[in-house]
Amino acid sequence: MVRLDKHPTSDVVKLSGSECEVMLFYCFWQSYIWPDWMNHSKLGDESDSATRQHKAVIENVNEGRELLLHNCGDQFHNAQQYAADRCRLLGVEVKTA
């Protein structure tokens, strides 16, 4: 199960749940925001901010920490809905609060 909790004082959503399902949700979310992120020419380069972000996500999920996803504006809201819908198609329960 994946759980999305809107943070009461900011424009972020807390994402938590099983590590595998959280990573699946994140990858769908990221693919909506930046469709070609996996083909980014500098992916893997330590000086690349996207590489540092993805590595931090992996580390945090591996440690069982929640992820904070930006949720301000239509693009981010739509990405959240897209990821939730795709996860549900694969049988992942997504709860929103």
Contact map, one row per residue, 1 for C-alpha under 8 A:
1110000000000000110010000000000000000000000000000000000000000000000000000000000000000000000111100
1111000000000011110011001000000000000000000000000000000000000000000000000000000000000000000111100
1111100000000111100000000000000000000000000000000000000000000000000000000000000000000000000001111
0111110000001111000000000000000000000000000000000000000000000000000000000000000000000000000001111
0011111000001110000000000000000000000000000000000000000000000000000000000000000000000000000000011
0001111100111100000000000000000000000000000000000000000000000000000000000000000000000000000000001
0000111111111100000000000000000000000000000000000000000000000000000000000000000000000000000000000
0000011111000000000000000000000000000000000000000000000000000000000000000000000000000000000000000
0000001111100000000000000000000000000000000000000000000000000000000000000000000000000000000000000
0000001111110000000000000000000000000000000000000000000000000000000000000000000000000000000000000
0000011011111000000000000000000000000000000000000000000000000000000001110000000000000000000000000
0000011001111100000000000000000000000000000000000000000000000000000111110000000000000000000000000
0001111000111110000000000000000000000000000000000000000000000000000111100000000000000000000000000
0011111000011111000000000000000000000000000000000000000000000000011110000000000000000000000000000
0111100000001111100001000000000000000000000000000000000000000000011110000000000000000000000000000
0111000000000111110001000000000000000000000000000000000000000000111000000000000000000000000000000
1110000000000011111011000000000000000000000000000000000000000000010000000000000000000000000000000
1100000000000001111111000000000000000000000000000000000000000000000000000000000000000000000000000
0000000000000000111111100000000000000000000000000000000000001101000000000000000000000000000000000
0000000000000000011111110000000000000000000000000000000000000000000000000000000000000000000000000
1100000000000000111111111000000000000000000000000000000000000000000000000000000000000010000100000
0100000000000011111111111100000000000000000000000000000000001000000000000000000000000000000000000
0000000000000000001111111110000000000000000000000000000001001000000000000000000000000000000000000
0000000000000000000111111111000000000000000000000000000000000000000000000000000000000010000000000
0100000000000000000011111111100000000000000000000000000000000000000000000000000000110010000000000
0000000000000000000001111111110000000000000000000000000000000000000000000000000000100000000000000
0000000000000000000000111111111000000000000000000000000000000000000000000000000000000000000000000
0000000000000000000000011111111100000000000000000000000000000000000000000000001001100100000000000
0000000000000000000000001111111110000000000000000000000000000000000000000000001101100000000000000
0000000000000000000000000111111111101000000000000000000000000000000000000000001000000000000000000
0000000000000000000000000011111111111000000000000000000000000000000000000000000000000000000000000
0000000000000000000000000001111111100000000000000000000000000000000000000000001001100000000000000
0000000000000000000000000000111111100000000000000000000000000000000000000011001000000000000000000
0000000000000000000000000000011111111000000000000000000000000000000000000000000000000000000000000
0000000000000000000000000000011111111000000000000000000000000000000000000000000000000000000000000
0000000000000000000000000000001001111111000000000000000000000000000000000000000000000000000000000
0000000000000000000000000000011001111111000000000000000000000000000000000000000000000000000000000
0000000000000000000000000000000000011111001000000000000000000000000000000000000000000000000000000
0000000000000000000000000000000000011111101000000000000000000000000000000000000000000000000000000
0000000000000000000000000000000000011111111000000000000000000000000000000000000000000000000000000
0000000000000000000000000000000000000011111000000000000000000000000000000000000000000000000000000
0000000000000000000000000000000000000001111110010010000000000000000000000000000000000000000000000
0000000000000000000000000000000000000111111110010110000000000000000000000000000000000000000000000
0000000000000000000000000000000000000000011111010010000000000000000000000000000000000000000000000
0000000000000000000000000000000000000000011111110010000000000000000000000000000000000000000000000
0000000000000000000000000000000000000000000111111011000000000000000000000000000000000000000000000
0000000000000000000000000000000000000000000011111011000000000000000000000000000000000000000000000
0000000000000000000000000000000000000000011111111111000000000000000000000000000000000000000000000
0000000000000000000000000000000000000000000001111111100000000000000000000000000000000000000000000
0000000000000000000000000000000000000000001000011111110000000000000000000000000000000000000000000
0000000000000000000000000000000000000000011111111111111000000000000000000000000000000000000000000
0000000000000000000000000000000000000000000001111111111100000000000000000000000000000000000000000
0000000000000000000000000000000000000000000000001111111110000000000000000000000000000000000000000
0000000000000000000000000000000000000000000000000111111111000000000000000000000000000000000000000
0000000000000000000000000000000000000000000000000011111111100000000000000000000000000000000000000
0000000000000000000000000000000000000000000000000001111111110000000000000000000000000000000000000
0000000000000000000000000000000000000000000000000000111111111000001000000000000000000000000000000
0000000000000000000000100000000000000000000000000000011111111100000000000000000000000000000000000
0000000000000000000000000000000000000000000000000000001111111110000000000000000000000000000000000
0000000000000000000000000000000000000000000000000000000111111111111000000000000000000000000000000
0000000000000000001001100000000000000000000000000000000011111111111000000000000000000000000000000
0000000000000000001000000000000000000000000000000000000001111111100000000000000000000000000000000
0000000000000000000000000000000000000000000000000000000000111111100000000000000000000000000000000
0000000000000000001000000000000000000000000000000000000000011111110000000000000000000000000000000
0000000000000001000000000000000000000000000000000000000000011111111000000000000000000000000000000
0000000000000111100000000000000000000000000000000000000000011001111100000000000000000000000000000
0000000000000111000000000000000000000000000000000000000010011000111110000000000000000000000000000
0000000000011110000000000000000000000000000000000000000000000000011111000000000000000000000000000
0000000000011110000000000000000000000000000000000000000000000000001111100000000000000000000000000
0000000000111000000000000000000000000000000000000000000000000000000111110001000000000000000000000
0000000000111000000000000000000000000000000000000000000000000000000011111001100100000000000000000
0000000000110000000000000000000000000000000000000000000000000000000001111111100000000000000000000
0000000000000000000000000000000000000000000000000000000000000000000000111111100000000000000000000
0000000000000000000000000000000000000000000000000000000000000000000000011111110000000000000000000
0000000000000000000000000000000010000000000000000000000000000000000000011111111000000000000000000
0000000000000000000000000000000010000000000000000000000000000000000001111111111100000000000000000
0000000000000000000000000000000000000000000000000000000000000000000000111111111110000000000000000
0000000000000000000000000000000000000000000000000000000000000000000000000111111111000000000000000
0000000000000000000000000001110110000000000000000000000000000000000000000011111111100000000000000
0000000000000000000000000000100000000000000000000000000000000000000000100001111111110000000000000
0000000000000000000000000000000000000000000000000000000000000000000000000000111111111000000000000
0000000000000000000000000001100100000000000000000000000000000000000000000000011111111100000000000
0000000000000000000000001101100100000000000000000000000000000000000000000000001111111110000000000
0000000000000000000000001000000000000000000000000000000000000000000000000000000111111111000001000
0000000000000000000000000000000000000000000000000000000000000000000000000000000011111111100000000
0000000000000000000000000001000000000000000000000000000000000000000000000000000001111111110000000
0000000000000000000010011000000000000000000000000000000000000000000000000000000000111111111111000
0000000000000000000000000000000000000000000000000000000000000000000000000000000000011111111111000
0000000000000000000000000000000000000000000000000000000000000000000000000000000000001111111100000
0000000000000000000000000000000000000000000000000000000000000000000000000000000000000111111100000
0000000000000000000000000000000000000000000000000000000000000000000000000000000000000011111110000
1100000000000000000010000000000000000000000000000000000000000000000000000000000000000011111111000
1100000000000000000000000000000000000000000000000000000000000000000000000000000000000011001111100
1111000000000000000000000000000000000000000000000000000000000000000000000000000000010011000111110
1111000000000000000000000000000000000000000000000000000000000000000000000000000000000000000011111
0011100000000000000000000000000000000000000000000000000000000000000000000000000000000000000001111
0011110000000000000000000000000000000000000000000000000000000000000000000000000000000000000000111
